[in-house]
């Protein structure tokens, strides 16, 4: 029996927050990267499993492009916590994220091997800052 048994679809929906502000997602910081294409791939790949939100600066500019995968309600009940990922700059990384989210994401499944080296701990400032 898992935390997902008997859970409603709303309880199993993760949130995937994509930083798109001062440097993440910009040609200036990452020339030659199809930022819009990667975002579209993330949105399509997580459909039915997550809400993808574009965020203002997450204050982790040294790690860009930053994506935060927040567990679903059921995932949080199972012990999942938000996972911050750095350098989301290619199809393979986006596909690893979408595959993980399709399996339930944080709390349901461990971070896949293809993403382990991209996990980082955000600064305290990143965790406490909220946009107004």
DSSP file (Angstrom, degrees, kcal/mol; ACC not computed):
  #  RESIDUE AA STRUCTURE BP1 BP2  ACC     N-H-->O    O-->H-N    N-H-->O    O-->H-N    TCO  KAPPA ALPHA  PHI   PSI    X-CA   Y-CA   Z-CA
    1    1 A X              0   0    0      0, 0.0     2,-0.2     0, 0.0     0, 0.0   0.000 360.0 360.0 360.0 133.9    0.0    0.0    0.0
    2    2 A X    >   -     0   0    0      1,-0.0     3,-1.2     0, 0.0   106,-0.1  -0.678 360.0-103.4-115.4 171.2    1.4    3.4   -0.9
    3    3 A X  T 3  S+     0   0    0      1,-0.2    74,-0.1    -2,-0.2   105,-0.1   0.672 120.7  58.8 -64.3 -15.9    0.5    7.0    0.0
    4    4 A X  T >  S+     0   0    0      2,-0.1     3,-1.8   104,-0.1     2,-0.3   0.600  74.6 112.0 -92.9 -12.2   -1.2    7.2   -3.5
    5    5 A X  T <  S-     0   0    0     -3,-1.2     3,-0.1     1,-0.3     0, 0.0  -0.466  96.0  -0.4 -63.9 123.1   -3.6    4.3   -3.0
    6    6 A X  T 3  S+     0   0    0     -2,-0.3    -1,-0.3     1,-0.3     2,-0.2   0.480  97.5 141.7  77.8   2.5   -7.1    5.8   -2.9
    7    7 A X    <   -     0   0    0     -3,-1.8    -1,-0.3     1,-0.1     2,-0.1  -0.511  52.4-118.8 -77.7 145.1   -5.9    9.4   -3.4
    8    8 A X    >>  -     0   0    0     -2,-0.2     3,-1.1    -3,-0.1     4,-0.7  -0.399  29.1-105.2 -76.0 160.0   -7.8   11.8   -5.6
    9    9 A X  G >4 S+     0   0    0      1,-0.3     3,-1.1     2,-0.2     4,-0.2   0.873 122.0  56.1 -54.9 -38.3   -6.2   13.2   -8.7
   10   10 A X  G >4 S+     0   0    0      1,-0.3     3,-0.7     2,-0.2    63,-0.4   0.808 104.0  54.2 -63.8 -28.4   -5.8   16.6   -6.9
   11   11 A X  G <4 S+     0   0    0     -3,-1.1    63,-3.1     1,-0.2    64,-0.5   0.625 109.6  47.4 -79.7 -13.1   -3.9   14.9   -4.1
   12   12 A X  G << S+     0   0    0     -3,-1.1     2,-0.6    -4,-0.7    -1,-0.2   0.228  84.0 110.8-112.1  12.9   -1.4   13.4   -6.6
   13   13 A X    <   -     0   0    0     -3,-0.7    60,-0.3    -4,-0.2    37,-0.3  -0.799  53.1-155.8 -93.8 119.4   -0.7   16.5   -8.6
   14   14 A X  E     -a   50   0A   0     35,-2.5    37,-2.3    -2,-0.6     2,-0.5  -0.344  12.2-127.6 -80.1 168.0    2.8   17.9   -8.1
   15   15 A X  E     -aB  51  70A   0     55,-1.9    55,-3.4    35,-0.2     2,-0.6  -0.990  16.6-164.3-116.7 129.9    3.8   21.5   -8.7
   16   16 A X  E     -aB  52  69A   0     35,-2.9    37,-2.7    -2,-0.5     2,-0.5  -0.950   7.8-162.9-115.1 110.9    6.7   22.2  -11.0
   17   17 A X  E     -aB  53  68A   0     51,-2.9    51,-2.7    -2,-0.6     2,-0.6  -0.835   1.4-162.9 -99.7 125.1    8.0   25.7  -10.6
   18   18 A X  E     -aB  54  67A   0     35,-3.2    37,-3.0    -2,-0.5     2,-0.4  -0.932  17.6-131.4-112.2 119.8   10.2   27.0  -13.4
   19   19 A X  E     +a   55   0A   0     47,-2.3     2,-0.2    -2,-0.6    37,-0.2  -0.549  36.0 162.2 -71.6 126.8   12.3   30.1  -12.7
   20   20 A X        +     0   0    0     35,-2.5     5,-0.1    -2,-0.4    37,-0.1  -0.705  37.6  82.6-146.6  87.1   11.9   32.6  -15.6
   21   21 A X  S    S+     0   0    0      3,-0.6    35,-0.1    -2,-0.2    -2,-0.0  -0.035  89.1   3.9-150.2-104.4   13.0   36.1  -14.6
   22   22 A X  S    S-     0   0    0      1,-0.1     3,-0.0    -2,-0.0    34,-0.0   0.881 134.8 -15.1 -74.1 -37.9   16.4   37.8  -14.4
   23   23 A X  S >  S+     0   0    0      5,-0.1     3,-1.6     6,-0.1     6,-0.3   0.611 106.1  94.7-136.1 -34.9   18.7   35.1  -15.8
   24   24 A X  T 3  S+     0   0    0      1,-0.3    -3,-0.6     5,-0.1     3,-0.1  -0.424  99.1  15.8 -63.0 134.1   17.0   31.7  -15.9
   25   25 A X  T 3  S+     0   0    0      1,-0.3     2,-0.4    -5,-0.1    -1,-0.3   0.678  99.6 127.5  79.4  16.6   15.4   31.1  -19.3
   26   26 A X    <>  -     0   0    0     -3,-1.6     4,-2.2     1,-0.1    -1,-0.3  -0.849  61.7-140.6-112.7 146.5   17.4   33.9  -21.0
   27   27 A X  T  4 S+     0   0    0     -2,-0.4    -1,-0.1     1,-0.2     6,-0.1   0.814 102.4  63.9 -64.9 -32.5   19.5   33.8  -24.1
   28   28 A X  T  4 S+     0   0    0      1,-0.2     3,-0.3     2,-0.2    -1,-0.2   0.893 112.2  32.1 -61.8 -41.4   21.9   36.2  -22.4
   29   29 A X  T  4 S+     0   0    0     -6,-0.3     2,-0.3     1,-0.2    -2,-0.2   0.852 136.0  24.4 -84.8 -37.2   22.9   33.7  -19.7
   30   30 A X  S >< S-     0   0    0     -4,-2.2     3,-1.4    -7,-0.2    -1,-0.2  -0.646  80.2-165.9-131.2  75.3   22.4   30.5  -21.8
   31   31 A X  T 3  S+     0   0    0     -3,-0.3     3,-0.1    -2,-0.3    -3,-0.1  -0.297  72.6  23.6 -63.5 144.3   22.9   31.3  -25.5
   32   32 A X  T 3  S+     0   0    0      1,-0.3     2,-0.4     0, 0.0    -1,-0.2   0.425  89.6 123.2  84.0  -1.5   21.7   28.6  -27.9
   33   33 A X    <   -     0   0    0     -3,-1.4     2,-1.7    -7,-0.1    -1,-0.3  -0.800  63.3-134.2 -93.9 133.0   19.3   27.0  -25.5
   34   34 A X     >  +     0   0    0     -2,-0.4     4,-2.5     1,-0.2     5,-0.2  -0.609  33.1 172.6 -84.5  80.8   15.7   26.7  -26.7
   35   35 A X  H  > S+     0   0    0     -2,-1.7     4,-2.2     1,-0.2    -1,-0.2   0.893  75.7  48.2 -60.0 -44.4   14.2   28.0  -23.4
   36   36 A X  H  > S+     0   0    0      1,-0.2     4,-2.4     2,-0.2    -1,-0.2   0.899 111.8  50.7 -64.5 -39.7   10.6   28.2  -24.8
   37   37 A X  H  > S+     0   0    0      2,-0.2     4,-2.4     1,-0.2    -2,-0.2   0.897 110.2  48.9 -64.7 -41.3   10.9   24.7  -26.3
   38   38 A X  H  X S+     0   0    0     -4,-2.5     4,-2.2     2,-0.2    -2,-0.2   0.899 111.5  49.7 -65.9 -39.8   12.1   23.2  -23.0
   39   39 A X  H  X S+     0   0    0     -4,-2.2     4,-2.5     2,-0.2    -2,-0.2   0.925 111.7  48.3 -64.3 -43.9    9.3   24.9  -21.1
   40   40 A X  H  X S+     0   0    0     -4,-2.4     4,-2.7     2,-0.2     5,-0.3   0.908 110.6  51.5 -61.9 -41.8    6.8   23.5  -23.6
   41   41 A X  H  X S+     0   0    0     -4,-2.4     4,-2.6     1,-0.2    -1,-0.2   0.889 110.9  48.8 -62.0 -39.9    8.3   20.0  -23.3
   42   42 A X  H  X S+     0   0    0     -4,-2.2     4,-1.4     2,-0.2    -2,-0.2   0.908 112.2  48.3 -65.7 -43.3    8.0   20.2  -19.5
   43   43 A X  H  X S+     0   0    0     -4,-2.5     4,-0.5     2,-0.2    -2,-0.2   0.930 116.5  42.0 -64.3 -46.0    4.4   21.4  -19.7
   44   44 A X  H >< S+     0   0    0     -4,-2.7     3,-0.8     1,-0.2    -2,-0.2   0.916 113.9  52.2 -67.7 -43.2    3.4   18.6  -22.2
   45   45 A X  H 3< S+     0   0    0     -4,-2.6    -1,-0.2    -5,-0.3    -2,-0.2   0.733 114.0  41.8 -68.7 -23.3    5.4   15.9  -20.4
   46   46 A X  H >X S+     0   0    0     -4,-1.4     3,-3.0    -3,-0.2     4,-1.7   0.436  80.5 136.4-102.3  -0.8    3.9   16.6  -17.0
   47   47 A X  T << S+     0   0    0     -3,-0.8     4,-0.1    -4,-0.5    -3,-0.1  -0.207  77.4  14.6 -52.6 130.0    0.3   17.1  -18.2
   48   48 A X  T 34 S+     0   0    0      2,-0.4    -1,-0.3     1,-0.0     3,-0.1   0.290 127.3  59.1  87.6  -9.8   -2.1   15.2  -15.9
   49   49 A X  T <4 S+     0   0    0     -3,-3.0   -35,-2.5     1,-0.3     2,-0.3   0.563 109.3  12.8-122.5 -18.7    0.6   14.8  -13.2
   50   50 A X  E  <  -a   14   0A   0     -4,-1.7     2,-0.5   -37,-0.3    -2,-0.4  -0.993  60.1-122.9-156.1 156.9    1.7   18.4  -12.4
   51   51 A X  E     -a   15   0A   0    -37,-2.3   -35,-2.9    -2,-0.3     2,-0.6  -0.940  30.0-147.7-100.0 127.8    0.9   22.1  -12.7
   52   52 A X  E     -a   16   0A   0     -2,-0.5     2,-0.4   -37,-0.2   -35,-0.2  -0.874  17.8-172.1 -99.5 123.4    3.8   23.9  -14.3
   53   53 A X  E     -a   17   0A   0    -37,-2.7   -35,-3.2    -2,-0.6     2,-0.4  -0.948  20.5-136.9-118.7 133.4    4.2   27.4  -13.0
   54   54 A X  E     -a   18   0A   0     -2,-0.4     2,-0.3   -37,-0.2   -35,-0.2  -0.759  31.3-160.6 -84.2 133.0    6.5   30.1  -14.3
   55   55 A X  E     -a   19   0A   0    -37,-3.0   -35,-2.5    -2,-0.4     3,-0.2  -0.828  18.7-117.7-117.5 151.6    8.0   31.9  -11.4
   56   56 A X  S    S-     0   0    0     -2,-0.3   -35,-0.2     1,-0.2    -1,-0.1  -0.192  76.0 -40.2 -66.6 177.5    9.8   35.2  -10.8
   57   57 A X        -     0   0    0      1,-0.2    -1,-0.2   -38,-0.1   -38,-0.0  -0.121  48.4-160.2 -48.6 128.9   13.4   35.0   -9.6
   58   58 A X        -     0   0    0     -3,-0.2    -1,-0.2     8,-0.0    71,-0.1   0.282  41.2-116.4 -94.3   8.1   13.9   32.2   -7.1
   59   59 A X  S    S+     0   0    0      1,-0.1    64,-0.3    63,-0.1    67,-0.2   0.859  89.6 106.4  60.3  40.3   17.1   33.8   -6.0
   60   60 A X    >   +     0   0    0     62,-0.1     3,-2.2    66,-0.1     4,-0.2  -0.264  31.8 148.1-135.2  45.2   19.3   30.9   -7.1
   61   61 A X  G >   +     0   0    0      1,-0.3     3,-1.3     2,-0.2    -1,-0.1   0.765  64.8  63.5 -59.1 -30.5   20.9   32.6  -10.1
   62   62 A X  G 3  S+     0   0    0      1,-0.2    -1,-0.3    -3,-0.1    24,-0.0   0.684 106.0  47.4 -67.1 -15.1   24.2   30.8   -9.8
   63   63 A X  G <  S-     0   0    0     -3,-2.2    24,-2.3    23,-0.1    -1,-0.2   0.368  96.1-174.4-104.8   2.9   22.4   27.5  -10.4
   64   64 A X    <   +     0   0    0     -3,-1.3    22,-0.1    -4,-0.2    25,-0.1  -0.007  58.1  48.5 -57.3 151.2   20.3   28.5  -13.4
   65   65 A X  S    S-     0   0    0     22,-0.2    23,-2.2    23,-0.2     2,-0.4   0.470  83.0-170.8 -80.5 129.3   18.1   27.3  -15.1
   66   66 A X        +     0   0    0     21,-0.2   -47,-2.3    20,-0.2     2,-0.4  -0.748  14.1 178.0-100.2 136.4   16.3   26.3  -11.9
   67   67 A X  E     -BC  18  85A   0     18,-1.9    18,-2.9    -2,-0.4     2,-0.5  -0.998  11.8-158.3-131.6 135.2   13.3   24.1  -11.6
   68   68 A X  E     -BC  17  84A   0    -51,-2.7   -51,-2.9    -2,-0.4     2,-0.7  -0.969   3.1-157.8-117.1 122.9   11.6   23.2   -8.2
   69   69 A X  E     -BC  16  83A   0     14,-2.7    14,-2.5    -2,-0.5     2,-0.4  -0.887  11.3-164.2-101.3 113.2    9.5   20.0   -8.1
   70   70 A X  E     -B   15   0A   0    -55,-3.4   -55,-1.9    -2,-0.7    12,-0.1  -0.818  22.6-114.3 -99.0 133.7    7.1   20.3   -5.1
   71   71 A X        -     0   0    0     -2,-0.4    36,-0.1   -57,-0.2    34,-0.1  -0.196  27.5-110.5 -65.6 157.1    5.4   17.1   -4.0
   72   72 A X     >  -     0   0    0     32,-0.5     4,-2.7    34,-0.4     5,-0.2  -0.178  40.2 -94.4 -69.5 174.4    1.7   16.5   -4.3
   73   73 A X  H  > S+     0   0    0    -63,-0.4     4,-2.2   -60,-0.3   -61,-0.2   0.937 131.0  45.9 -58.0 -46.9   -0.4   16.4   -1.1
   74   74 A X  H  > S+     0   0    0    -63,-3.1     4,-1.4     1,-0.2    -1,-0.2   0.886 111.8  52.0 -64.8 -38.6    0.0   12.6   -1.1
   75   75 A X  H  4>S+     0   0    0    -64,-0.5     5,-3.0     2,-0.2    -1,-0.2   0.889 109.0  49.5 -64.4 -39.7    3.7   12.9   -1.7
   76   76 A X  H ><5S+     0   0    0     -4,-2.7     3,-1.9     3,-0.2    -2,-0.2   0.907 107.7  54.1 -66.3 -41.0    4.1   15.3    1.1
   77   77 A X  H 3<5S+     0   0    0     -4,-2.2    -1,-0.2     1,-0.3    -2,-0.2   0.839 106.3  53.9 -59.4 -31.7    2.2   12.9    3.4
   78   78 A X  T 3<5S-     0   0    0     -4,-1.4    -1,-0.3    -5,-0.2    -2,-0.2   0.382 132.7 -92.7 -84.7   4.0    4.7   10.2    2.4
   79   79 A X  T < 5S+     0   0    0     -3,-1.9    -3,-0.2     1,-0.3    28,-0.2   0.448  74.1 151.0 102.8   0.9    7.6   12.5    3.4
   80   80 A X      < -     0   0    0     -5,-3.0     2,-0.3    26,-0.3    -1,-0.3  -0.365  21.3-172.1 -68.2 145.6    8.4   14.2    0.1
   81   81 A X        -     0   0    0    -12,-0.1   -12,-0.1    -2,-0.1    25,-0.1  -0.898  38.7 -73.9-130.5 160.4    9.8   17.7    0.2
   82   82 A X        -     0   0    0     -2,-0.3     2,-0.5   -12,-0.1   -12,-0.2  -0.268  44.5-147.9 -56.7 140.2   10.5   20.2   -2.6
   83   83 A X  E     -C   69   0A   0    -14,-2.5   -14,-2.7    38,-0.0     2,-0.5  -0.962   4.4-151.0-115.8 121.0   13.5   19.2   -4.8
   84   84 A X  E     -CD  68 120A   0     -2,-0.5    36,-2.0    36,-0.5     2,-0.4  -0.796  13.6-165.3 -94.1 128.3   15.5   22.0   -6.3
   85   85 A X  E     -CD  67 119A   0    -18,-2.9   -18,-1.9    -2,-0.5     3,-0.3  -0.940   1.9-155.4-119.3 136.2   17.2   21.2   -9.6
   86   86 A X        +     0   0    0     32,-2.6   -22,-0.2    -2,-0.4     3,-0.2  -0.641  66.4  21.1-103.3 161.8   20.0   23.2  -11.3
   87   87 A X        +     0   0    0    -24,-2.3     2,-1.5    -2,-0.2    -1,-0.2   0.858  60.4 173.0  53.6  47.1   21.1   23.5  -14.9
   88   88 A X        +     0   0    0    -23,-2.2    -1,-0.2    -3,-0.3   -23,-0.2  -0.694  29.5 131.8 -84.9  90.2   17.9   22.3  -16.6
   89   89 A X        +     0   0    0     -2,-1.5     2,-0.3    -3,-0.2   -55,-0.2   0.276  49.7  49.2-130.4   6.7   19.1   23.1  -20.0
   90   90 A X  S  > S-     0   0    0     -3,-0.2     4,-2.1     1,-0.1     3,-0.2  -0.962  79.6-106.3-150.1 165.8   18.4   20.2  -22.3
   91   91 A X  H  > S+     0   0    0     -2,-0.3     4,-3.0     1,-0.2     5,-0.2   0.871 114.3  57.6 -59.6 -40.5   15.8   17.7  -23.4
   92   92 A X  H  > S+     0   0    0      1,-0.2     4,-1.9     2,-0.2    -1,-0.2   0.899 108.5  45.7 -61.7 -41.3   17.3   14.8  -21.5
   93   93 A X  H  > S+     0   0    0      2,-0.2     4,-2.0    -3,-0.2    -1,-0.2   0.924 113.9  48.2 -68.4 -43.8   17.1   16.7  -18.2
   94   94 A X  H  X S+     0   0    0     -4,-2.1     4,-2.8     1,-0.2    -2,-0.2   0.912 111.1  51.5 -61.8 -41.8   13.5   17.8  -18.9
   95   95 A X  H  X S+     0   0    0     -4,-3.0     4,-2.4     1,-0.2    -1,-0.2   0.870 107.7  52.3 -64.3 -36.3   12.6   14.2  -19.9
   96   96 A X  H  X S+     0   0    0     -4,-1.9     4,-2.0    -5,-0.2    -1,-0.2   0.897 111.4  47.6 -64.9 -39.5   14.0   12.9  -16.6
   97   97 A X  H  X S+     0   0    0     -4,-2.0     4,-2.7     2,-0.2    -2,-0.2   0.942 113.0  47.0 -65.3 -47.9   11.9   15.4  -14.7
   98   98 A X  H  X S+     0   0    0     -4,-2.8     4,-2.2     1,-0.2    -2,-0.2   0.885 112.2  50.4 -65.2 -37.6    8.7   14.6  -16.6
   99   99 A X  H  X S+     0   0    0     -4,-2.4     4,-1.1    -5,-0.2    -1,-0.2   0.910 111.9  47.5 -64.3 -41.9    9.3   10.9  -16.2
  100  100 A X  H  <>S+     0   0    0     -4,-2.0     5,-2.3     1,-0.2     3,-0.5   0.922 112.2  49.1 -64.6 -45.4    9.8   11.3  -12.4
  101  101 A X  H ><5S+     0   0    0     -4,-2.7     3,-1.4     1,-0.2    -1,-0.2   0.881 106.1  57.3 -63.5 -37.8    6.7   13.4  -12.0
  102  102 A X  H 3<5S+     0   0    0     -4,-2.2    -1,-0.2     1,-0.3    -2,-0.2   0.806 105.6  51.4 -62.9 -28.0    4.7   10.9  -14.0
  103  103 A X  T 3<5S-     0   0    0     -4,-1.1    -1,-0.3    -3,-0.5    -2,-0.2   0.518 136.4 -86.6 -84.9  -6.0    5.7    8.3  -11.4
  104  104 A X  T < 5 -     0   0    0     -3,-1.4   -32,-0.5    -4,-0.4    -3,-0.2   0.164  54.4-134.7 123.3 -18.2    4.6   10.6   -8.6
  105  105 A X    >>< +     0   0    0     -5,-2.3     4,-2.4    -6,-0.1     3,-1.8  -0.253  67.7  16.1  70.0-156.8    7.6   12.8   -7.9
  106  106 A X  T 34 S+     0   0    0      1,-0.3   -34,-0.4     2,-0.2   -26,-0.3  -0.209 132.2  17.3 -56.1 134.8    8.9   13.6   -4.4
  107  107 A X  T 34 S+     0   0    0      2,-0.4    -1,-0.3   -28,-0.2  -104,-0.2  -0.045 124.8  57.7  94.0 -31.3    7.5   11.3   -1.8
  108  108 A X  T <4 S+     0   0    0     -3,-1.8     2,-0.3     1,-0.3    -2,-0.2   0.809 118.5  11.3 -95.8 -38.1    6.4    8.7   -4.3
  109  109 A X  S  < S-     0   0    0     -4,-2.4    -2,-0.4    -9,-0.1    -1,-0.3  -0.987  80.2-108.8-140.6 145.8    9.7    8.0   -6.0
  110  110 A X        -     0   0    0     -2,-0.3     2,-0.1     1,-0.1    -5,-0.1  -0.302  55.4 -78.8 -67.6 161.6   13.4    8.8   -5.2
  111  111 A X        -     0   0    0      1,-0.1    -1,-0.1     2,-0.1     5,-0.1  -0.431  59.3-110.0 -58.8 128.9   15.1   11.4   -7.4
  112  112 A X    >>  -     0   0    0    -16,-0.2     3,-2.3    -2,-0.1     4,-1.1  -0.261  21.6-112.6 -64.6 152.4   16.1    9.5  -10.5
  113  113 A X  T 34 S+     0   0    0      1,-0.3     4,-0.5     2,-0.2     3,-0.4   0.837 115.6  61.6 -53.1 -37.0   19.8    8.8  -11.1
  114  114 A X  T 34 S+     0   0    0      1,-0.2    -1,-0.3     2,-0.1   -18,-0.1   0.617 111.7  38.0 -68.9 -11.1   19.8   11.2  -14.1
  115  115 A X  T X> S+     0   0    0     -3,-2.3     3,-2.3   -19,-0.1     4,-0.7   0.547  87.0  94.0-112.9 -11.6   18.9   14.1  -11.9
  116  116 A X  G >< S+     0   0    0     -4,-1.1     3,-1.0    -3,-0.4    -2,-0.1   0.851  85.5  52.3 -53.5 -39.7   20.9   13.4   -8.7
  117  117 A X  G 34 S+     0   0    0     -4,-0.5    -1,-0.3     1,-0.2    -2,-0.1   0.571 106.7  55.4 -75.9  -6.1   23.8   15.6   -9.8
  118  118 A X  G <4 S+     0   0    0     -3,-2.3   -32,-2.6   -33,-0.0    -1,-0.2   0.519  81.5 106.5-100.4  -8.4   21.4   18.5  -10.4
  119  119 A X  E <<  +D   85   0A   0     -3,-1.0     2,-0.3    -4,-0.7   -34,-0.2  -0.516  45.5 169.5 -73.2 136.2   19.9   18.5   -6.9
  120  120 A X  E     -D   84   0A   0    -36,-2.0     2,-0.6    -2,-0.2   -36,-0.5  -0.977  37.1-114.6-143.7 159.3   21.0   21.4   -4.7
  121  121 A X        -     0   0    0     -2,-0.3   -38,-0.0   -38,-0.1   -36,-0.0  -0.841  36.4-132.2 -93.5 122.4   20.0   23.0   -1.5
  122  122 A X        -     0   0    0     -2,-0.6   -62,-0.1     1,-0.1   -63,-0.1  -0.281  26.7 -99.2 -69.9 159.5   18.7   26.6   -2.0
  123  123 A X     >  -     0   0    0    -64,-0.3     4,-1.4     1,-0.1     3,-0.2  -0.313  32.5-108.5 -70.8 162.3   19.9   29.4    0.2
  124  124 A X  H  > S+     0   0    0      1,-0.2     4,-1.4     2,-0.2     5,-0.2   0.849 121.2  58.2 -59.1 -34.4   17.9   30.6    3.1
  125  125 A X  H  > S+     0   0    0      1,-0.2     4,-2.0     2,-0.2     3,-0.3   0.900 102.8  52.9 -63.1 -40.9   17.1   33.7    1.2
  126  126 A X  H  4 S+     0   0    0    -67,-0.2    -1,-0.2     1,-0.2    -2,-0.2   0.859 110.3  48.7 -61.2 -35.7   15.6   31.6   -1.6
  127  127 A X  H  < S+     0   0    0     -4,-1.4    -1,-0.2     1,-0.2    -2,-0.2   0.757 117.3  38.4 -78.6 -25.3   13.3   29.8    0.9
  128  128 A X  H  < S+     0   0    0     -4,-1.4     2,-0.3    -3,-0.3    -2,-0.2   0.671  91.7  96.7-102.2 -18.1   12.0   32.9    2.6
  129  129 A X     <  -     0   0    0     -4,-2.0     2,-0.4    -5,-0.2    -4,-0.0  -0.534  48.9-178.5 -76.1 134.7   11.6   35.4   -0.3
  130  130 A X        -     0   0    0     -2,-0.3     2,-0.1     0, 0.0    -3,-0.0  -0.994  26.3-118.5-131.5 142.6    8.1   35.6   -1.8
  131  131 A X              0   0    0     -2,-0.4     0, 0.0     1,-0.1     0, 0.0  -0.472 360.0 360.0 -75.3 147.5    7.0   37.8   -4.7
  132  132 A X              0   0    0     -2,-0.1    -1,-0.1     0, 0.0     0, 0.0   0.383 360.0 360.0-107.1 360.0    4.4   40.4   -4.0
